[in-house]
Amino acid sequence: MLLNAIQSVLCADTSALSCLGGGASGSGAGSCGQGGSLMTMLLPLAMIVVLLVVMIIPQRKRDKKVKDMLSSLKQGDRVRTIGGIYGTISSIKDDVIILSVGPDKVKLVFARGAISQVEDAGVENTMTEEVKD
């Protein structure tokens, strides 16, 4: 089918050209019947390729940005986890990060991938009174 479509596009007689225009007549009608279907198949395929490119390229850029951010983490950075916990990195060992959280500097252990972003301004819980039940 693909070979017939290519042949009909490349065929040099005028019946192939009229076939692509929509009206086929004469002896070339049998060989040029595939030309119209080639054009109707190319448009959806081109649209699918464009949609995939539009969806994949931005995702790869986001993934690269996150990977760079996670690899550049260092002790003392203020971070937010994917769970919404703000803290300061106390230590990093391979893929394990220890955060100091809250005014009491409670130590919490997280995987490196649990870090959502590095914060510019320090956000800390400065609660001065006890939580009542």
PyMOL commands that set and color helices and strands:
alter all, ss='L'
color gray80, all
select helices_A, chain A and resi 2-10+14-21+29-71+112-114
alter helices_A, ss='H'
color red, helices_A
select strands_A, chain A and resi 78-81+86-93+96-101+106-111+115-118
alter strands_A, ss='S'
color yellow, strands_A
deselect
rebuild
show_as cartoon
